[in-house]
C-alpha cells in the first residue's frame, strides 16, 4: 500500500484494528483500537483509556497496529501492519484534547470520557496485512 493510501485506509471512519504490546515481563497484550489516526505517513496517534495497553507503552517503546478490512475469503482481506515506536504519551494538552474530540465525534461522549491519554507514535516499518512470498 502506498503511503497516501495507507493514511486514507487508517483514517477511514469506523476502521477498527488491534494494537499489540508487551509488558515489562514480556507478556503480550492485544487490544481492539478504534481511535487510530494517521496525520501523515510517518506518525500514528491513538487515544487510550487507563488500561493494560497504556501501561505497557509506558514500560516499552514499541507496538504493532494491525488495521484491516475483512472480505469473503481471507486472501482478499485488505490492510497493513504498522510497527510503531512511542514518541509521546500526553495525559493533557492539545493532542489529548484533539483525540478526545475525535472519539466523541465518532463514538459519543461516554466513550470520550474513558480517554486517559493520547499516544503519538513514529511509524518505524510497515508490512502488508497478509505477507506471502
C-alpha positions as CSV (number, residue, x, y, z in Angstrom):
1,X,0.0,0.0,0.0
2,X,1.4,3.4,-0.9
3,X,1.9,5.9,1.9
4,X,-1.0,8.1,0.9
5,X,-3.3,5.0,0.5
6,X,-2.3,3.8,4.0
7,X,-3.1,7.2,5.6
8,X,-6.5,7.1,3.9
9,X,-7.1,3.5,4.9
10,X,-6.2,4.0,8.6
11,X,-8.2,7.3,8.8
12,X,-11.4,5.8,7.3
13,X,-14.2,6.4,9.8
14,X,-15.2,3.3,11.8
15,X,-11.9,1.5,10.9
16,X,-11.0,-0.9,13.7
17,X,-7.8,-2.6,14.3
18,X,-5.7,-4.2,17.0
19,X,-2.7,-2.8,18.9
20,X,-0.2,-5.4,20.2
21,X,2.1,-4.5,23.1
22,X,4.2,-6.4,25.7
23,X,4.5,-5.6,29.4
24,X,7.8,-5.2,31.3
25,X,7.9,-9.0,31.9
26,X,7.4,-9.8,28.2
27,X,3.8,-10.9,28.5
28,X,1.8,-9.9,25.3
29,X,-1.4,-7.9,25.2
30,X,-3.6,-7.2,22.2
31,X,-6.4,-4.6,22.3
32,X,-9.1,-3.6,19.9
33,X,-8.4,0.0,18.8
34,X,-10.9,2.3,17.1
35,X,-9.2,5.6,17.6
36,X,-6.1,5.3,15.5
37,X,-5.4,8.3,13.2
38,X,-2.5,9.0,10.8
39,X,-1.9,12.7,10.5
40,X,0.9,11.8,7.9
41,X,2.6,8.6,6.6
42,X,5.2,8.7,9.4
43,X,3.0,9.1,12.5
44,X,0.0,7.4,14.2
45,X,-2.0,8.9,17.1
46,X,-4.1,6.7,19.4
47,X,-6.4,7.6,22.3
48,X,-6.3,5.2,25.2
49,X,-8.1,4.6,28.4
50,X,-6.0,3.9,31.6
51,X,-5.5,0.2,30.8
52,X,-3.0,-2.6,30.1
53,X,-2.1,-1.1,26.7
54,X,-1.2,2.3,28.1
55,X,0.7,0.7,31.0
56,X,2.7,-1.4,28.6
57,X,3.5,1.6,26.4
58,X,4.9,3.4,29.5
59,X,7.3,0.5,30.1
60,X,8.2,-0.3,26.5
61,X,8.5,1.8,23.4
62,X,7.1,-0.4,20.7
63,X,3.8,-1.7,19.4
64,X,2.2,-3.2,16.3
65,X,-1.0,-1.8,14.9
66,X,-2.9,-4.1,12.6
67,X,-5.7,-2.4,10.6
68,X,-7.8,-4.4,8.2
69,X,-10.9,-4.8,6.2
70,X,-12.4,-8.3,6.1
71,X,-13.5,-9.9,2.8
72,X,-15.3,-13.1,2.0
73,X,-12.1,-15.0,1.7
74,X,-9.1,-14.4,3.9
75,X,-6.8,-14.0,0.9
76,X,-8.8,-10.9,-0.1
77,X,-8.6,-9.1,3.2
78,X,-7.1,-5.6,2.9
79,X,-4.9,-4.0,5.5
80,X,-1.5,-3.4,6.9
81,X,0.7,-3.9,10.0
82,X,2.4,-0.8,11.3
83,X,5.4,-1.2,13.6
84,X,5.4,1.7,16.0
85,X,7.7,3.5,18.4
86,X,6.3,5.7,21.1
87,X,7.1,9.4,20.7
88,X,5.0,10.9,23.5
89,X,2.3,10.0,25.9
90,X,0.1,13.0,26.8
91,X,-2.3,13.0,29.7
92,X,-3.2,16.6,29.0
93,X,-2.6,19.1,26.2
94,X,-3.6,19.7,22.6
95,X,-3.0,16.2,21.3
96,X,-5.1,14.6,24.0
97,X,-7.8,17.3,23.5
98,X,-7.9,16.6,19.8
99,X,-8.1,12.8,20.3
100,X,-10.9,13.2,22.9
101,X,-12.9,15.3,20.5
102,X,-12.3,12.8,17.7
103,X,-13.5,9.9,19.9
104,X,-16.6,12.0,21.0
105,X,-17.4,12.7,17.3
106,X,-17.1,9.1,16.3
107,X,-18.3,7.2,19.4
108,X,-20.1,9.6,21.7
109,X,-19.5,11.4,25.0
110,X,-19.4,8.2,27.1
111,X,-16.5,6.8,25.0
112,X,-14.7,10.1,25.1
113,X,-14.8,10.2,28.9
114,X,-12.8,7.0,29.0
115,X,-9.8,8.5,27.3
116,X,-6.9,9.0,29.7
117,X,-4.0,9.7,27.3
118,X,-3.1,10.3,23.7
119,X,-0.1,8.5,22.4
120,X,1.9,9.7,19.4
121,X,4.0,7.1,17.6
122,X,6.5,7.2,14.8
123,X,6.0,4.5,12.1
124,X,9.2,2.5,12.0
125,X,8.1,0.0,9.5
126,X,5.0,-1.2,7.6
127,X,4.1,-4.6,6.2
128,X,1.1,-5.9,4.3
129,X,-1.6,-7.5,6.4
130,X,-1.0,-10.7,4.5
131,X,2.6,-11.3,3.6
132,X,3.1,-14.0,1.0
133,X,6.4,-15.0,-0.5
